[in-house]
Amino acid sequence: MGSRLATAAVLIPPVVWLLWRGGWPAVALISAATALTAREFYLLAPGGRLALWPAGTAVAAALPWLPWLWPSEAAAIALALLAATSLL
């Protein structure tokens, strides 16, 4: 528990600063967090879904970049990516 608290004490200030600053560094942080979360989900899922973790992780990492790169088309692209990944 102590190591978790120490890690949180060290990592929370830069994360809050990046989110406050915004821009592409914040998007990169959110993208990395969603990719790690998706990978963890696929590793915890029953065996059949494990083969899909590269595609799911890639889509999860790409979704935060959509509003940054293509603000007007972000919703349509996100829906298409989610639908394609769900069909896998």
N, C-alpha and C positions, 0 to 999 in steps of 0.2 A: 504494500500500500504506500509506503514511503517513497519508493521509486516512481510510482505513478504520480504522486503529488509533486515531486521534484520535476518530473517531465512536464507536467501541466504548468507549473510555475515558470518554467523556462520557455515553453512554446506558446502560451496564451498571449503574451504581449506582442510578439511579432505577427501572430495571426490576426489579432484585432487591428493592429496597425495596417496590415495589408488590406483587410476588408474595408477599413475606413478610407484608405488611399484610393481604392477602386482601380479601374482600368484593367489592363491585361494581366498585371501580377495577381490581382484578386481573382480573376477568371481562371488563371492557371492554378491557383491554390484550390479553388472549388472543383476544377476539373480533376486534379489529382485526388482530392478527397472522394469524389464520386466514383472514380475508377477503382480506388482501393476498397470502397464500400461494395461495389458491384462484384469485384473479385472475391471478397470475403463471402458474399451471398452465394456465389456459385460454388465455392469450396464447402460451404455448409449444406448446400442442397443435396438431395438424394442423387445417387450416381448418374442418372440419366441426363441431368443438366450440366454436369461437370464439363462435358465436351463443348458446350456452348460458351464457356467463360471468356474466350478471346473476343467473340463478337459482342457479347453483352458488355464487357468492360470497355471496348472501343466506343460503343454507342454512349455509354454513361460518361465517358471522358469527353465526347464530342458535344453533348447537349449543352453544357454551360457556355460553350463558345458561340453557339448560334446567335443569340441576341447581340453579341459583340461584333461578329463578322457580317451578319445579314439581318439587321433589325426588322426589316419589313417582312421578310420571308421566314423568320425564325419559327413561328408556330407551325406552318405547313411542313417545314423540313423536319422539325421535331416529331410531328405526328407520323410522317413517313418513316423515319428511323425507328420509332417505337413499334410501328406496325410491322416493319420488316424483321425486327429482332423478335417480336412476339411470334411471328410465323415460323421462325426457326425452331 
